Amino acid sequence: MESLTITEDNNTHCENKMDLTSEKLPKNPFYASIAQYAAKHQKFFQWKSDKPDHYTHAILVDKALQLLKERIRRGDSLAYFLRGQLYFEEGWYQEALEQFEEIAENDHQATYQLGVMHYDGLGTPPNAEKGVECMKKILDSPCPKTRHLKFAAAYNLGRAYFEGRGVKRSEEEAERLWLFAADNGNPKASVKAQSTLGLYYSTKEPKDLQKAFYWHSEACGNGNLESQGALGLMYFYGQGIPQNTEVALNCLREAAERGNVYAQGILVEYYYKMKFFTKCVTFSKRIADYDEVHEIPMIAQVTDCLPEFIKRGMALASFYYARCLQLGLGITKDEVTAKQYFSKACHLNPTLADKLHALLICQRI
């Protein structure tokens, strides 16, 4: 059986372009936690426990909105923001936008969310200039209540400079802002910035894989799932660190178990190369059958992994599932279905299309 590898040049998240996403709103140490809120509203949470059949997401959202409306009526200024945030988390972006705009002058968290919404075009046409203005306002504010937002705002500004949206493109300024946001690996800083620096140093020319390994290590140590998968690849191929297959597989398996789809795709490739075909088929089909339109955004939201690498993991799984179907390895041979999954692999990751085509021709598939 031939050795077949389609991982992009065996590189760790290495491409000329980085498709980044905004930093989620950081937790606010000034506001009460959910646990503290629950302690003050035991009757509501008791209702949840006593009537589990009646406890659905829609009912909970409606109940929360009723509680917030009552708090607003009583003059609770925080309830305005919490209502806007609930709208935001439910994907009701126009309602969220209106609520945040109403209170932004006196609420820094609302300003932050408006920055994200304008930059990403959530509930409003994309306006990078407005997004940048909001983030600069947070970063330049002397108010102590913006302290927990500054690292995240710096990350978002770095993204704007890297992408050249709302500001003149400057990788140097993006790097400076990300280094500030990463704060030497501080777990209370922007862990997303730490992971992005790992990605940045592995993609810039010339690459600096030792810096990439350092920042992915810092981010992974602070719980970042994207960087955990990246570390697995770096150990696997000896990039920025001596090759260590055992450590690599441990990283990749842990990342895969936590939901890193790209790590799952790399493991599928490994199982195929090691001729663990039954395991390859079982694992790859589940990943290959993810719904691109609906599940990729959901997975990205839950795991905070970049959609681009989720697609790459699905592409790897689709390819190797197709390969097993085409050759009858670990599954009944089915060339018609195999072609469908080969097509899906190329659709999910167009950069692999030429390589896949060449492999299919050279190996007479």
N, C-alpha and C positions, 0 to 999 in steps of 0.2 A: 504493500500500500504506500502511495506517495506521501511525502510530507507537504502539506498545503497550508500556507499562512497568508492571510489577506489583511492583517492588521497594518494600518497605514505606516509603511516604512519603519515599523517597529518603534515608532516614536511615542513618547508620553505626552498626550494632549498637544501634539506639535502640528500647528497649522499657521499660515501667514495671518489668519484673521481670528479674532476672538469675539464670539457673539455673547456679550455679557448681559446680565440682568440686574435690576435694581436691588439694593439692600432693603430687606424688610424692616419695618419700624422696630427699633430696639425697645426692649422693655424699659418702663419708666420706674425707677426706684422711689419716686415721690408718691406714686399712686398705690393704693391698696391692691394686694394680690387677690386672685380669685378665692383662695382659701380664706383670707380675711373677710372678703365679701360674703362668702358662704356662711361664715360664723355669725354674721349679722343678719342673715336672711335664711335661718334654718327651716322655716316653714316651707319655703319654696323648694328647697332641696329635699326636704322630707317628702313633699308631694311627688317629687321625681322618684324617690325610692319606693313609696307606697303604691304608685300606679305606673309600673314600668311599661305596661301595654299602651298607655296613653302618652308616653314620653317619646315623641318623635322630634326630629330636627326642626321641622316647620313649627311645631307647637312651642318648642323651646325659644326659637327666634321671636315668635309672636309674643311670648311671655316676657322675654327680655325687653322688647320694644315697649311693652306696656309699663314695665318697671322704670325704664329710662324716661318715658313720657311723664310719669308721676314725679320722678326726681327733678326733671326740668321744671315742672309746675311749682315745685317747692323751692326753686332757685338754685339748684345744684349745677354750677357751671361746668363741672367735669362731665356731667351726663350728656352735654351737647357733643363733646368729642367722642365719648363712648358710643353714642348713637351713630355718628359718622363712621366710626371704625367698624361697627357692626355692619353697616351698609357696605363698606369697602370689602370686608371679609366674605360677605355673601355675594359679591360680584355686582351689587347694585350701585354702579359707579356714578351715575348721574346724581342719585340721591346723596351719595357720599360727598361728591364734589360740592354740591350746594351747601351741605352742612359744614364742611371744612372751610369754604369761602366765607361763611357767615361768622366764623369765630377765629379765623387765622390771625387777625390783628393782635389777639391776646392769647393765642394758644400755639406754642412752638411746634407741638406734635402735628397739629392741623397744617401748619406751614410745611412741615416735612412731607406729609402725605400729599399735599397739593403739588409739591415738587416732583414726586414720583409720578403722580397722575398726569401732569402736563408733559413730562419727559416721555413717558411710555404711551401716552394717548389713551388713558383710561377714563371713559366718560366724557371725553373732550378730544378734539383733534390734537395730534401731537404738537407740542410747542416747546422745543428744547430750551429756547431762551428763557421762558418762564420757569421751567424746571431748574435751570442753572441758577436763576435769580433766587429762588426759594432756598436752594442748598447753600448758596453763599451767605444768605441772610442768617441761616442757622450757624454756619461756621464762624461768622464774624460777630455773632451776638455775645455780649459780656454776661448775659443772664445765666445764673447758676443752673436754671432748669433746662438749659440746652446742652448741658454737659454730656448726658447720655446719648445725645443725637449727633455730636460733632464727628465722631469717628465714622459713622455711617454716612453722614453728609459728605465727608471728605472722600469716601470710597465712590459715592455717586458722582461727585465732581470729577474725580479721576477718570471715571468711565466716560464722562462727557468730553474731556480733553483727549482721551484715547480715540474716541469715535469721531471727534471733530463736529459735534452737534451742540449748537448753542454757544460755542466758543471756537477759537482757532485751534486746529488739531496740534497737539504737542505730546508726544510720548514721554518726554522728559518731565513735563508738568504732571502727567498722569502718574508716572512712577513716583514722583515726590509726594503727591497726595496719597497714593496707596501706602507708601512707607509710613506716612504720618498716621493713616487710618489703622495700619497693622500694629503700630506701637510696640515694635520689638517682640511680637508674639503674645502680647497681653491678652488673656482670655476674655477680658471685659471690653476689649477694643473691637475692631471690625474683623471677625474671623473670615468673612467673605473676602476682605482685602488681602489677608494672608494667603488664602487659597488662590486668589487672582494673581498675586505676585509669583506664586509657583508656576502658574500657567504662563504668565508673561515672560518670565526668564527662560522658559522652555520653548518659546515661540519666536522671541526677538532674534535679530541677527546682529552680531553672533550670539548664539545661545550661551547661556550660563547655567549649566545643569546643576552645578553645585549649589548655586543660589536657589534654583528651582526646588532642589531636594530639601534645602533648609526650610523654605517657606511652606512647602507641602507638609513637612514634618511638624512645623509649628501649628498649622491649621488642623492637621489630623489630630494632634494632641489636644486641640481645643474642640474636637468633635465634628470637624468638617468631613462630610461623607465623600464629596468630590475628591478631596485631597487624599483620602484613604485609598481610593481606587488608583489615583495617580502614583502614589508611593508603591503600590503593588506592581505597577508597570515598570517603574524605575528600577526596582529590585529585580524584576523578571529579566529585563534586558541590560542591566548594569549601566544605567544612565545616571551619572552624578554620584554613584555609589557602587562598590563592588557587587557583581551579580550574586544573588542569593535566592534560588528558586523556592526554598522552603519558606523563607520570610515573605517572598512575593505571593505565594499561594495563600498564606495565612491572611495577608492584607486583603487580597482579592476576595477570598471567601467571606471574610467579615464584612467587607464593603457590600458584597453581593447580598448577603443576608439582611443587611440594613436597607437595601433597596437601590443600590447603585447599579443601574442597568448596563452601563458601559463595562463595569467589572464583571457583570454576569455574562456579557458577550465575550469578553476575553477568556473567561473560564470555559465557555462553550468551545472556543477555538482550541484551548488546551486539551479538553476531553477528546475532541476529534483527533488531534495530533497524537495523543496517547492511546488511541483506538478504544476508548471507552464509549463505544457507539450508542449503547442503550441509554447511558447517562446523558450523552450528548443530545440524543433525540428528545428525551423527556424534558431536559432543561431548556433546550433551544426552542421547542414548539411553544412553550408557555410565554417566552419572551417575544418570539416572532409574531404571536397573535395579539400583542398589545394593539389597541386602537390608536392609530397615529393622531387622529384629530382630537379625540377626547381624553385619552389616557396620558399622552405625553405632557400636556399642560398640568394635569393633576399630579403626575409623578414629580415634575419639576417643582411644583408648589410644595409638596410634602417633603421632598428630599433636599431641596435647594441645589439640585444638580442642574447644570446647564442643559437646555433642551437639545442642543447640538450633539452632546455626547450621549444623551439618552437615545437619540436617533441612531448614532453609530453602534451602540450596543444592540439595538434592535436589528440593524443591518447585518451585523456579524451573526446573530442568532438565526436570522432568515436565510443567510447564505449557507450556513452549515446544516441547518435543517433541510434545505433544498438539496444539498450535497448528499446527505444520508438517504433522502427519498430517491434521488436520481440513481444512486448506486445500490440501494437496498441494504444499507448498513444500519443494523439495529431496528429496522422497520421494513415493512413490505414495500417493494419497489413501486414507485408511482411517478413516472416522468412528467405527466401532465401537471400534477400538483407541484412537482419540483420546479417547473418553469415559472409558476406563479410566485413562489417564494424567492427565486432568483431575481425576478422582476421587482419584487418588493424590496429586496436588499439594495438594488441599484437606485430605486426611487428614494429610499431613506437616506442614502449616502452617495450622492452623485459622484463624489471624488473617487469612489471605488469602481465606478462603472467600467472605465477603460481597463483597469487591472483585472476585474472579474471577467470581462470579455476576453482578454488575452489568456487568462488561465483556462477558460472553457475551450478556446480554440486549441491551445498548445496541448492540453490534456485530452482533447477529442471527446468532450462531454456532449 
